[in-house]
Amino acid sequence: MTMRSSPFFGLRAIAIACGLALGAAASAQAAPDAKLLAAAEKAQPAVIDNLKEMVLIESGSLNVDGLLKMADVVEGRLKAVGMKTERRKATAGAGADIVIGTLKGTGKRKIMLQGHMDTVYPAGILNGQPYKIDGNRIYGPGIADDKGGLAVIMASLKILADAGWRDYDTLTVVMNPDEEVGSVGSGELIATLADQHDTVLSFEPTVAKTVVKGEGLLLGAAGIATATLEVKGRAAHAGAAPELGRNALYELSYQMLQTKDIAKDIPGATLNWTVSRASGPLNQITEKAQALGDVRITQPGAEKKLDAALQAKIASSKLIPDTETTVKVEIGRPAFLAGEKGRALGERAQAIYKEIDRDLALSPMTGGGTDAGYAGRSGKATVVESFGLAGFGYHARDEYIEVDSIVPRIYLVTRLLTEIGKN
């Protein structure tokens, strides 16, 4: 049949085309997986109980007894979902246990989930900052960073185990006891295990919705290094013959001031002198002095450029003659850069959050360090960070999580794991 050309027909055709486009856009936002969403909702009370159980265990990075109790809790839950578990002593630091769980499936993908059991808080912290529920917030030391992340891992694994999900080759969980002190005894193990997997999901918290507009995932985090500035002078009696001395403290102060802005000209590096100390009694011209600087690296190789710039600067001038100044930059936790593979996985997570009508931001970089840096160091695995609960106040007073983030985060993790298994 031949149709006549007319203004009305043209508008009608445009309207039909627009309707088809809108229908396609609507269908692009898939309906949620009803079973997984219902399971996440059903799991919330048990997650809250688990959070309380873990928060009431004080597990600062140097609290070995508390960390061993935490290891008992998480290992028991990993065993309950059928995982083979093992413990390895951290190779440095306080020497607490790293908990590793493994499960063999019938699929092709190798997936690793990671979180940490330690907190920054000292023993006795619960006396002044107790566990408490206040509306949509649950408070407690370490509840967001990172016991909320551990709770999401364990709840998600139980839901998938109950559903009979086995669409993976290997599923590995790593929970370390020393993240808050740089993962000095576990970082190399994390890097080694991550290289044996295709995908790593890391479970640091996401920022609370009361602080930022919406929840998110993290695609980049700064590497952490330490700058050490040392000055050797000459001791002398501060009252009788100060002119015979060479004051290392004065020279240290001078060098700190002349290098304080040096990183501003180095892309991907920051430097802040944060600690200084000197030796000797009050009545003596200072012979030795030292300063430590916090260095953050967001671009590969920036630490080498910073080190070279510091060497050149301290060699260029001094305040006190006959003093000797040295400086060095030592890398700790490496930077985390998710890259294109990580961004693609993050975008898939965004689509999953849309299924439950929630927005998910992808943050390109944060100044805080994360074990995702170790997991992604070689670039072999696809790594994305911040699958833990929404919260705030970490490393400070009144740390909390938002209760209404529990179901969405568990849904996100369970759905994303099934998607990874299909790929």
C-alpha positions in Angstrom: 0.0 0.0 0.0 1.3 3.4 -0.9 1.1 6.2 1.7 0.6 9.8 0.8 3.1 12.4 2.1 1.5 15.0 4.4 2.5 17.1 7.4 0.3 15.1 9.7 1.8 11.8 8.5 5.3 13.2 9.1 4.5 14.2 12.6 2.8 10.8 13.3 5.9 9.0 12.0 8.1 11.0 14.2 5.9 10.3 17.2 5.9 6.6 16.4 9.7 6.7 16.1 10.1 8.5 19.4 7.8 6.0 21.1 9.8 3.1 19.8 13.0 4.8 21.0 11.5 5.4 24.5 10.3 1.8 24.6 13.8 0.6 23.8 15.3 2.8 26.4 12.9 1.6 29.0 13.6 -2.0 28.1 17.3 -1.3 28.5 16.7 -0.9 32.2 16.1 -4.6 33.1 13.7 -5.6 35.8 15.4 -6.8 39.1 16.1 -10.4 39.7 13.2 -11.0 42.0 14.7 -14.0 43.8 18.0 -12.3 44.6 16.3 -9.1 45.7 13.9 -11.1 48.0 16.9 -13.0 49.4 18.8 -9.7 50.1 15.7 -8.3 51.9 15.4 -11.5 53.9 19.1 -11.4 54.8 19.1 -7.9 56.3 18.2 -8.9 60.0 21.0 -11.5 60.0 23.5 -8.9 58.5 22.7 -6.5 61.3 23.2 -9.3 63.9 26.6 -10.1 62.2 27.6 -6.5 62.3 26.9 -6.3 66.0 28.8 -9.5 66.6 31.9 -8.2 64.8 31.8 -4.6 66.1 31.7 -5.9 69.7 35.1 -7.6 68.9 37.7 -4.9 69.3 40.2 -5.6 66.5 42.7 -2.8 66.1 45.6 -3.6 63.9 47.9 -4.4 66.9 45.2 -6.3 68.9 46.1 -9.8 68.1 43.6 -11.4 70.5 40.7 -9.4 68.9 41.9 -10.2 65.4 42.0 -13.9 66.1 38.4 -13.7 67.4 37.5 -11.9 64.2 39.2 -14.6 62.2 37.2 -17.3 64.1 34.0 -15.5 63.2 34.6 -15.0 59.5 36.2 -18.4 59.0 33.2 -20.1 60.6 30.9 -18.3 58.2 33.0 -19.2 55.2 33.0 -22.9 56.2 29.2 -22.7 56.6 28.8 -21.9 52.8 31.1 -24.8 51.9 34.4 -23.1 51.5 37.7 -24.8 52.3 39.5 -22.4 54.6 43.1 -21.8 55.7 44.9 -19.3 57.9 48.3 -17.9 57.2 50.3 -15.7 59.6 50.9 -12.2 58.3 54.6 -12.0 57.4 55.2 -8.7 59.3 53.5 -6.5 61.8 51.6 -7.9 64.8 51.5 -11.4 63.3 47.7 -12.1 63.2 46.1 -14.5 60.8 45.0 -14.0 57.3 41.9 -15.9 56.5 41.5 -17.5 53.0 38.5 -19.3 51.8 38.2 -21.2 48.4 35.4 -22.9 46.6 35.5 -24.8 43.3 32.6 -24.4 40.8 31.6 -25.6 37.4 32.2 -22.4 35.4 35.2 -20.6 33.8 35.8 -17.4 35.7 38.1 -17.1 38.7 36.8 -14.5 41.1 38.3 -13.1 44.3 36.6 -11.1 47.1 38.7 -9.2 49.6 38.2 -7.2 52.8 40.0 -6.5 56.1 39.3 -7.5 59.7 41.4 -4.7 61.5 40.3 -1.2 62.5 42.3 1.9 63.6 40.8 2.0 67.1 42.6 1.3 70.4 41.6 -1.2 72.9 38.7 0.0 75.1 37.2 2.1 72.4 33.7 0.5 72.9 33.5 2.2 76.4 33.3 5.6 74.8 31.9 4.7 71.3 29.5 1.8 71.8 27.5 -0.1 69.3 24.1 1.5 68.9 21.2 1.9 66.4 19.7 5.3 65.7 17.1 5.3 63.0 18.8 4.6 59.6 22.3 4.5 61.2 24.1 1.9 63.1 27.2 3.1 65.0 30.3 1.3 66.1 34.1 1.4 65.7 35.0 -0.2 62.4 31.4 -0.9 61.4 31.9 0.7 58.0 35.6 0.3 57.6 35.6 -2.6 57.1 33.2 -4.9 59.0 30.3 -3.7 56.8 32.3 -5.0 53.8 32.9 -8.3 55.5 29.2 -8.6 56.3 28.3 -8.0 52.6 30.7 -10.7 51.5 29.4 -13.3 53.9 25.7 -12.5 53.3 26.2 -12.6 49.5 28.0 -15.9 49.6 25.3 -17.5 51.7 22.5 -16.3 49.3 24.4 -17.6 46.3 25.2 -20.9 48.0 21.6 -21.4 49.0 20.6 -20.7 45.4 23.0 -23.4 44.2 25.1 -20.9 42.2 28.3 -22.5 40.9 29.0 -20.6 37.7 32.7 -20.0 38.4 35.9 -21.9 38.2 37.3 -20.7 41.5 35.8 -18.4 44.1 38.3 -17.1 46.7 37.8 -14.9 49.7 40.8 -13.1 51.4 40.4 -11.3 54.7 43.6 -9.7 56.1 44.4 -8.3 59.6 46.6 -5.4 58.8 45.1 -3.1 56.1 45.0 -0.1 58.4 48.8 -0.3 58.8 49.6 -0.7 55.2 49.1 -4.4 54.8 52.7 -4.9 55.5 52.3 -8.6 56.2 49.6 -9.4 53.7 50.0 -7.1 50.7 52.3 -9.5 48.7 50.0 -12.4 49.3 47.0 -10.3 48.1 49.0 -9.4 44.9 50.0 -13.0 44.3 46.4 -14.4 44.8 44.9 -11.6 42.7 47.1 -12.5 39.8 45.6 -16.0 39.8 42.1 -14.6 39.3 40.2 -12.8 36.5 38.2 -10.4 38.7 38.7 -9.0 42.1 36.0 -7.2 44.1 37.2 -5.2 47.1 34.9 -4.3 49.9 35.9 -1.0 51.4 32.9 1.2 52.3 31.2 3.6 50.0 30.5 7.1 51.3 27.1 7.7 53.1 24.3 9.3 51.2 24.0 11.9 53.9 27.5 13.1 52.8 27.4 12.7 49.1 24.4 12.4 46.7 24.5 8.7 46.1 26.4 5.5 46.7 29.4 4.6 44.5 32.2 2.4 43.5 35.9 3.4 43.3 38.1 3.1 40.2 41.3 4.7 41.6 43.1 5.2 44.9 46.4 6.9 45.7 49.5 4.9 46.3 51.2 5.6 49.7 54.8 6.3 50.2 57.0 7.8 53.0 59.5 10.5 52.6 62.3 10.5 55.2 64.4 13.6 55.8 67.4 13.3 58.1 69.9 15.9 59.2 73.2 15.3 61.0 74.8 18.3 62.8 77.2 18.7 65.7 76.4 18.6 69.4 77.6 21.4 71.7 76.7 22.9 75.1 73.7 25.1 74.5 74.6 27.6 77.2 78.5 27.6 77.3 79.5 27.1 73.7 76.5 27.0 71.3 78.6 28.5 68.5 80.6 25.2 68.4 77.5 23.3 67.5 75.7 22.8 64.2 72.0 22.7 64.9 70.4 19.8 63.1 66.9 20.9 64.2 67.3 24.3 62.5 68.6 22.7 59.3 65.7 20.2 59.3 63.2 23.0 59.7 64.8 24.9 56.8 64.8 21.9 54.5 61.2 21.1 55.4 60.1 24.6 54.5 62.1 24.7 51.2 60.6 21.4 50.1 57.0 21.8 51.3 55.6 22.8 47.9 57.9 20.7 45.7 55.3 18.2 44.7 53.1 20.9 43.2 55.2 20.7 40.0 55.0 16.9 39.8 51.8 15.5 38.4 50.4 12.6 40.4 52.3 13.3 43.6 51.6 15.0 46.9 53.9 15.5 49.9 53.1 16.7 53.4 55.6 16.7 56.2 53.7 15.4 59.1 56.2 14.2 61.8 59.4 15.6 63.1 61.7 14.5 65.9 65.1 15.4 67.4 67.4 13.7 69.8 69.4 15.0 72.7 68.8 16.8 76.0 67.4 20.3 76.5 70.7 21.9 77.2 72.5 20.5 74.0 72.6 21.9 70.5 70.7 19.2 68.5 73.0 16.8 66.7 70.4 14.7 64.8 66.9 15.4 63.6 64.4 13.6 61.3 61.1 14.4 59.6 58.7 12.0 57.9 56.4 13.0 55.1 53.1 11.5 53.9 53.4 10.9 50.1 50.4 10.1 47.8 50.9 8.8 44.3 48.2 8.8 41.6 50.4 8.3 38.5 52.9 5.6 37.9 56.5 6.8 38.3 55.6 10.0 40.1 57.4 8.8 43.2 60.7 8.6 41.3 60.3 12.2 40.0 59.5 13.4 43.5 62.6 11.6 45.0 64.8 13.2 42.3 63.3 16.7 42.9 63.9 16.3 46.7 67.5 15.2 46.2 68.2 18.2 43.9 66.5 20.7 46.3 68.3 19.7 49.4 71.6 19.7 47.5 71.0 23.2 46.2 71.2 25.1 49.5 71.5 24.8 53.3 71.0 27.1 56.3 73.5 25.7 58.7 77.1 25.0 57.4 78.7 21.7 58.1 75.4 19.8 58.4 74.6 16.7 56.3 71.1 16.2 55.0 69.7 13.0 53.3 66.3 12.3 51.9 64.6 9.2 50.5 61.1 8.2 49.3 60.0 4.6 50.0 56.9 3.1 48.4 54.4 1.3 50.6 50.9 0.4 49.3 50.8 0.8 45.5 48.3 3.0 43.7 45.1 1.5 42.4 44.1 2.3 38.8 41.1 0.3 37.6 41.7 1.0 33.9 39.3 0.3 31.1 38.5 -3.2 32.2 37.6 -1.9 35.7 35.5 0.9 34.3 33.5 -1.6 32.1 32.8 -3.7 35.2 31.8 -0.6 37.1 29.4 0.4 34.3 27.9 -3.1 34.5 27.4 -2.5 38.2 25.7 0.8 37.5 23.2 -1.0 35.2 22.5 -3.5 38.0 21.8 -0.7 40.5 19.4 0.8 37.9 17.3 -2.4 38.2 16.4 -1.3 41.7 16.0 2.4 40.7 19.2 3.5 42.4 22.1 5.5 41.0 25.7 4.4 41.4 28.6 6.8 40.9 32.0 5.7 39.6 34.6 7.7 41.4 37.9 8.1 39.5 40.3 8.7 42.4 40.6 9.1 46.1 43.5 10.1 48.2 43.1 7.2 50.6 45.1 4.0 50.1 43.4 0.6 49.5 44.4 -3.1 49.1 42.9 -2.9 45.6 46.3 -1.4 44.9 48.0 -4.7 45.6 45.3 -6.7 43.8 45.6 -4.5 40.7 49.4 -4.0 40.8 50.3 -6.2 37.9 47.2 -5.4 35.8 46.3 -9.0 35.3 43.0 -9.0 37.2 40.0 -6.7 36.7 39.7 -4.8 40.0 36.9 -2.5 41.4 36.8 -1.1 44.9 34.1 -0.1 47.5 31.5 -2.8 47.4 31.0 -2.4 51.2 28.2 -0.7 53.0 27.5 3.1 52.8 28.8 4.8 55.9 31.0 7.6 57.2 33.1 8.7 60.2 35.7 6.0 59.6 39.0 6.7 61.4 37.1 9.2 63.6 34.4 9.4 66.2 30.9 7.9 65.7 31.6 5.7 62.7 28.3 4.5 61.2 26.7 2.6 58.3 23.3 3.4 56.7 20.9 0.6 57.2 19.1 1.3 53.9 22.3 0.4 52.0 22.3 -3.2 53.2 19.8 -4.7 50.7 21.0 -2.8 47.7 24.7 -3.6 48.2 23.9 -7.3 48.7 21.8 -7.3 45.6 24.5 -5.5 43.7 27.2 -8.1 44.7 25.1 -11.2 44.1 23.8 -9.9 40.7 27.3 -8.8 39.6 28.8 -12.1 40.6 26.3 -14.0 38.5 26.9 -11.7 35.6 30.7 -12.2 35.9 30.1 -16.0 35.9 28.1 -15.8 32.7 30.8 -13.7 30.9 
